[in-house]
């Protein structure tokens, strides 16, 4: 018992010290997770448990000031990038008539009213300057929240919080003269490519600010530190560790004798052979690897996205008679490109941290620890979809407990760099997936 008590992490030092950290005006700049996007939508509970809000709460223990966010009503169903409401875990009956627990929409449609009015006059300026969907190259786009630019040329999540129609995310952050900042950007620069099965581009590493990742991050850090502010920068997680890319196995085509014989009759003349048990799904492939018919079987290491319509797989022979379209699959070359860009982004972030004296939070290590599984104060957390707890029901963004553990990674790096003793968060007080 004494040994166990001695191993319990000290989350709350008796007298937290701020060291070199002046958190009087803390500003967070980043993308979806820092803003509080979760369960496929932007909604109030996600905001309350955002990385930015958790950090701000701990900074109050060393004299941090008030921290404002562009709050969404507690009664709102939230809204995601495609107009849907947030997901909750509920009972769903599939095409085979089997009822089981599954993510379902909280409401029939997302809450478009979120975008009905600009909140700056009543709530701003905002300490949480993170914006769902924000890429590193978009930090300094003037008019990034101007709806007059037309659909696809502005971000509606920023429109509701921008100081004006010519504002950029970074200009609104700088207008607050932050004394300390968190910069956590780059995930979306990878995710646009990864979550589309490689059909949307990734941000190139090279190029000027607003074009290339490295220069965009460097310029943002230069401006945020220009008046003496200190800060922390997080590196980019390996998104391939997310449950969105690891829930449906490449060889998840499970066949009995009758179905295997049927597929061999239909597809055998094309050179495909199926057997009883697990088989690799088929995917469209217009490259030479797809042969004269432009179709091949997946190989180990390739990933099927969680966006694949599972009812069509179960009942309409998608993935076999009707091969998966490329948008639902990451092939080996696309996976290699994601890994290469992630490594290059993180090299650029490490250089930026060194250049401007920033604490470097290894967010990538935290996400990898979810993949392998970790235990915090006796509670196990891993990256398994739904059951693992770390990730929300969209398979990409973190649950509150995942956000808390990520915040601890940021806090550890800040304490190490700036000589502070900011208490870590007790992650056991934050939820994982909520079961009905």
C-alpha positions, 0 to 999 in steps of 0.5 A: 500500500505504501509503495502504491501511494508513493507512485501516485503522481503529484498533480497539485503541488502545494505552492505552484510556481510560475517560473518564467510563465506570465499567464496574465493574458493567455491566448491559444491558437490552433485547429479543431481540437484546441477549439473543442471540436469532438464527436463530429461537431463543435458544441458546448461540452467540447469547448468546455473540455478543449485543450485551450480551456483545460490549459487556461484553467491550470494557468489560473493556479499561477496567476492566469487571467480570465479566459474567454471562448466563443461559447455555444449554447448548452442546449445546442446540438452542435454542428460539424463540417458537413452540417450534421449534429454531434454524435452520441452513442445509441442503439442502431439497427443495421441492414441485416436487422441487427441492433447494436450500440453505434454512434448516432446523430444527436439531432436530425440536423446540425445547429445552423443557428451557431452561425447566425450572429457574430459574437465578438461585440458581446464576448470578445476578444477571445483567448481561445483563438483556435478555429475548427478546420484551420490549417497552418497556411490559413493563420494570416488570411485577411477576411478568413471569416468574411462570409461575403467571400462566398462558400469555400473561401471563408471559415464560418467557425471563424466568422462567428468570432472574428473582430471584423471582416478583414481580420485574420486568426493571427491578427485577432490573437495578436491584438490581445497582446498575449503574455503567453501563448499555445500554438498547436497547428498542423493536424488539419494540414495532414487530415484533409489528405488522410480523411479523404483517402488522398483525394485532397491535397496536403500542405507542402512543407516548403514555400512562403508563409501562407503556402508552405507549412514551415514558413507559415509556422515560423512567421506565426511564432515570430509575430507571437513572440515579437513583444516578449511573450513566451509560449508552447508549441505542439508538434503534429500527431501521427493521424494514422494512429487514430481509430478513424483509420484503424477500425475497419480491417483491410481483410474484414471481408469475412465469408462463409462457404456459400459466399466464398463460392459465389464470389469465386464464380463472379470474380474468379475470371478476373483472377481473384480467389476467395476462401472461407474466413477473412479475405482482403477487400477489393479497391479501385486502382487505376494504376498499373497495380490494378491491372487491366480491370483497374481493381485489386485486393488490399494488402496488409498495412493499407487502411480503410477509412471509418467513413466507408458506408458499412451497411453497403459493405454488409448488404450490397457487396461493397468491397467485393463485387463493387470495389471500394472507391479510392476515397475510402482507402489509404494505399501504401503510397499515400500512407508513406506520404502522410508519414513523410509530411508528418516527420517534415512538419515536426522537424520544422516545428522543432526548429521553430521552438528552438529559434524562438525559445518555445516549449515543445510539447510532444503531442505525437508521443501522447497520441502514440501512447493512446495507440499502445494503451496507457493507464492513468491513476488506475484508469486504462485509456487507448485508441480503440474506437468507442471502447478505448475512451481516448477518442470521441465518436468521430474517431479523430478528435479526442474525448475530454479524458484524451484532451486532459492527458494531452494538456498534461503533455503541454504542461510538462513541457512548459514546466521543463522549459520555463521552470514553473510547477504548474499542476497537471490535470487529474484526467480521471475527472474527465469522461471518455465515451458516454454510454446510454 
